[in-house]
Every structure is written in structure tokens, then in C-alpha cells.
Amino acid sequence: MSLHKERFRAGIPVRRINRLDDKPTFQLRYGNWALIAGASHGIGAAFARQLAAQGLNCILVARNETALESLKAEIEAQHGVQALCVKQDLSATDATARLLEATGTRQVGLVIYNAGGDPFISQFLNTDAEQWMKLLRMNTQTVMDISHAFGGRMIERGRGGLLLVGSHAALGGVRKLGMYSATKAFSLNLGESLWAEWKDQGVDVLNLLVSTVDTPTMRETMQRLNIPNAMTMPLPQADDIVCLALQQLRNGPTLIHPEDLAVPAGEASPGSLRRDHVISKSTEAAQFIGND
Ligand SMILES: NC(=O)c1ccc[n+]([C@@H]2O[C@H](COP(=O)([O-])OP(=O)(O)OC[C@H]3O[C@@H](n4cnc5c(N)ncnc54)[C@H](OP(=O)(O)O)[C@@H]3O)[C@@H](O)[C@H]2O)c1
């Protein structure tokens, strides 16, 4: 086994993630506003903090308004940016219409769709179909509506970015995660297709597939499910993953964490293999469906 793989298996980072330091590029390519859907804690809050540090104003969306207001005060004081809090349930059918209304004339150059964890985690039949429908809407309809509305404006401007936070569960079915896995697969396939359509028009698309991350939701879930060492088990940190994703935003369509980090220089990563697949399938399909 290579040294890289040994280190990876032992849980030792194989590549240091340098802090993000590229204000001019971020403001030019993704300014003036970033919209972070699911910003009140965990990965989404880490995105807001790091994007504010790059000088982007932030639209912070989630249900917990108190947490959003506190994050707004923090990033405005620390980075001199503006923030707007939008209290919105992203599983509502009109979520995107309400976000567009709240956003008004602000120019949104970057959308991070981070909400999407499975609050139920149960076998399929042990949760009501009505409850699954909420997860389905948040992880499919709202992802589609937001990508369409904000992506369309970015394409008109010829610049911007869309980052969809996903999961390894998108790569295949998982026991007790049927609806989560299915909806994350929707987001992954949509994101990869949009990358293929938008990559030459100045709009970046990245699917960030993560395995397990130290977020309040993950810790609470592990505790609720009586997982031993739920609160102390070492897990990858949201800040590191967010920093890596923002560095790789122009290198879509898919970043798989931590696997892509474990690949020695010169070898193809799982993420780069997915890029090859999207390109070759798009070329193959063009023979039958056109290349327009
Ligand atoms: N943590 C992990 O180990 C892990 C692993 C794989 C993938 N992921 C992915 O990473 C992303 C973030 O996960 P997370 O662990 O931080 O948990 P999460 O429960 O998805 O929470 C993330 C954010 O989304 C917001 N949110 C959740 N449901 C919402 C709703 N219906 N409407 C509006 N906002 C909502 C939460 O705030 P409010 O509660 O205030 O609304 C929070 O700000 C998800 O897409 C998840 O699938 C996480």
C-alpha cells in the first residue's frame, strides 16, 4: 500500500489545506452576494464565515433566525461585509419564490446549497410518506428551483458559481438512508449536468460529496441513535472541508471528500474520474440529442 493510502486509512491528513486567500478572484467571479441555503450552523455557517472573509456579502438562509442574526452580527463585525438573514423552510413548495423576493435586486454571484441532511434516518416504511416528501422537496424541488432562478441570472452575466453540498450516499443506495440517498443522487446528477452545460459560460458548478463531518446535526444524530463515543469520536472539521471546496470551486463537477485528497500526484482521483465520465457521456449523447 502506498504511503498516501496508509496515512489516509490511519485518518492522518495527506495534504495540508492552506487557508483561503483570494479576495480579488472571489469578488470578481462571485460578487457581490453569496446566498447560503442552510447557513445557521455547521458546514453552512463555515461557508458564510469563509466567504465573508473573501469580501462577499452573504444572504443567510435557514429556519433558526436567532442563529442567523448572531452569524450576521459576527461576519459584519469581523469582515466589514453586509449580511441579510432570511428565515425560510427550504422544504416549502414556494421556498425559492420567497428567497427571490427577499433577495430583491441584490446580485447573487454564488449559491451554496447546503441544507439537506436527513432528519429522520430510518428504514423507508418507518417514516410517513408525508415526512419523506419534505426531504424530497428540500433536496430536489428547491435545488432545481434555486439552480434555475439564480443560475439563469449568472449565465446572463457570464459569471458565478453554484456549489451543491452532497453526500457519499449519492453514489448508491444505503440501508436506512433510502430517501436521502435517492435525493442526493438527484442533486449530484443535476449538478454534473449543469457543470457540463455551464462550464464554458463562466459559471462554475461543484458538487461537494462528504462522508462524515463534525456538525451539530451529525453529533446530535449519533447521540440520538446511541452510537458509542457520539460526542468524542474524531471527525473531519467543517472549516477544512469548506476551505478545500472553495479552493476547488473552479475544478468541478465533483469533489469527493476525503477520497480525492488521498490520491498521490499523477493518479486519477474518484472526482476526476467522474469528470471524465460526464465529458465522455455528453460527447456520446450529442450524437443522438445534439450539442446545442
Ligand atoms: N454532517 C455530516 O456528517 C454530513 C455527511 C454527509 C453529507 N452532509 C451534508 O452536508 C450538508 C449539511 O449537513 P449538516 O450536518 O450541517 O446538517 P443539516 O441538518 O442539513 O443542517 C445544515 C443547515 O441546513 C439548515 N436546514 C436544515 N433543514 C432545513 C429546512 N427545512 N429549511 C431551511 N434550512 C434547513 C439548518 O438550519 P436550521 O435548522 O436553522 O433550519 C442548517 O443551517 C447537508 O446537505 C448534508 O446532507 C453532511
The ligand as an SDF file (V2000), in Angstrom:
LIG
                    3D

 48 52  0  0  0  0  0  0  0  0999 V2000
  -22.6660   16.2090    8.7580 N   0  0  0  0  0  0  0  0  0  0  0  0
  -22.3200   15.1600    8.0390 C   0  0  0  0  0  0  0  0  0  0  0  0
  -21.6470   14.2430    8.5200 O   0  0  0  0  0  0  0  0  0  0  0  0
  -22.7020   15.0830    6.5920 C   0  0  0  0  0  0  0  0  0  0  0  0
  -22.3530   13.9480    5.8620 C   0  0  0  0  0  0  0  0  0  0  0  0
  -22.6840   13.8770    4.5180 C   0  0  0  0  0  0  0  0  0  0  0  0
  -23.3390   14.9350    3.9170 C   0  0  0  0  0  0  0  0  0  0  0  0
  -23.6730   16.0210    4.6660 N   0  0  0  0  0  0  0  0  0  0  0  0
  -24.4120   17.0890    4.0060 C   0  0  0  0  0  0  0  0  0  0  0  0
  -23.9210   18.3360    4.4430 O   0  0  0  0  0  0  0  0  0  0  0  0
  -24.9900   19.2730    4.4970 C   0  0  0  0  0  0  0  0  0  0  0  0
  -25.0270   19.9150    5.8640 C   0  0  0  0  0  0  0  0  0  0  0  0
  -25.2440   18.9430    6.8210 O   0  0  0  0  0  0  0  0  0  0  0  0
  -25.3580   19.2220    8.3720 P   0  0  0  0  0  0  0  0  0  0  0  0
  -24.8130   18.0560    9.0690 O   0  0  0  0  0  0  0  0  0  0  0  0
  -24.7800   20.5450    8.7250 O   0  0  0  0  0  0  0  0  0  0  0  0
  -26.9250   19.2080    8.6670 O   0  0  0  0  0  0  0  0  0  0  0  0
  -28.2810   19.8690    8.2030 P   0  0  0  0  0  0  0  0  0  0  0  0
  -29.2740   19.3490    9.1380 O   0  0  0  0  0  0  0  0  0  0  0  0
  -28.5170   19.6300    6.7710 O   0  0  0  0  0  0  0  0  0  0  0  0
  -28.1390   21.4320    8.5190 O   0  0  0  0  0  0  0  0  0  0  0  0
  -27.4960   22.2830    7.7040 C   0  0  0  0  0  0  0  0  0  0  0  0
  -28.1900   23.6290    7.6480 C   0  0  0  0  0  0  0  0  0  0  0  0
  -29.3970   23.4900    6.9290 O   0  0  0  0  0  0  0  0  0  0  0  0
  -30.4550   24.1230    7.6390 C   0  0  0  0  0  0  0  0  0  0  0  0
  -31.6930   23.4050    7.3710 N   0  0  0  0  0  0  0  0  0  0  0  0
  -31.9800   22.1110    7.6240 C   0  0  0  0  0  0  0  0  0  0  0  0
  -33.2460   21.8470    7.2390 N   0  0  0  0  0  0  0  0  0  0  0  0
  -33.7510   22.9940    6.7360 C   0  0  0  0  0  0  0  0  0  0  0  0
  -35.0030   23.3710    6.1870 C   0  0  0  0  0  0  0  0  0  0  0  0
  -36.0250   22.5010    6.0890 N   0  0  0  0  0  0  0  0  0  0  0  0
  -35.1800   24.6450    5.7740 N   0  0  0  0  0  0  0  0  0  0  0  0
  -34.1850   25.5480    5.8840 C   0  0  0  0  0  0  0  0  0  0  0  0
  -32.9740   25.2480    6.3760 N   0  0  0  0  0  0  0  0  0  0  0  0
  -32.7700   23.9920    6.8110 C   0  0  0  0  0  0  0  0  0  0  0  0
  -30.0370   24.0630    9.1020 C   0  0  0  0  0  0  0  0  0  0  0  0
  -30.5610   25.1470    9.8410 O   0  0  0  0  0  0  0  0  0  0  0  0
  -31.9800   25.2480   10.5710 P   0  0  0  0  0  0  0  0  0  0  0  0
  -32.1420   24.0130   11.3650 O   0  0  0  0  0  0  0  0  0  0  0  0
  -31.8180   26.5050   11.3800 O   0  0  0  0  0  0  0  0  0  0  0  0
  -33.0250   25.4130    9.5180 O   0  0  0  0  0  0  0  0  0  0  0  0
  -28.5300   24.2620    8.9770 C   0  0  0  0  0  0  0  0  0  0  0  0
  -28.2400   25.6320    8.9010 O   0  0  0  0  0  0  0  0  0  0  0  0
  -26.2640   18.5070    4.1340 C   0  0  0  0  0  0  0  0  0  0  0  0
  -26.5790   18.7150    2.7720 O   0  0  0  0  0  0  0  0  0  0  0  0
  -25.8780   17.0610    4.3760 C   0  0  0  0  0  0  0  0  0  0  0  0
  -26.6080   16.1760    3.5470 O   0  0  0  0  0  0  0  0  0  0  0  0
  -23.3830   16.1220    5.9830 C   0  0  0  0  0  0  0  0  0  0  0  0
  1  2  1  0
  2  3  2  0
  2  4  1  0
  4  5  1  0
  4 48  2  0
  5  6  2  0
  6  7  1  0
  7  8  2  0
  8  9  1  0
  8 48  1  0
  9 10  1  0
  9 46  1  0
 10 11  1  0
 11 12  1  0
 11 44  1  0
 12 13  1  0
 13 14  1  0
 14 15  2  0
 14 16  1  0
 14 17  1  0
 17 18  1  0
 18 19  2  0
 18 20  1  0
 18 21  1  0
 21 22  1  0
 22 23  1  0
 23 24  1  0
 23 42  1  0
 24 25  1  0
 25 26  1  0
 25 36  1  0
 26 27  1  0
 26 35  1  0
 27 28  2  0
 28 29  1  0
 29 30  1  0
 29 35  2  0
 30 31  1  0
 30 32  2  0
 32 33  1  0
 33 34  2  0
 34 35  1  0
 36 37  1  0
 36 42  1  0
 37 38  1  0
 38 39  2  0
 38 40  1  0
 38 41  1  0
 42 43  1  0
 44 45  1  0
 44 46  1  0
 46 47  1  0
M  CHG  2   8   1  16  -1
M  END
$$$$
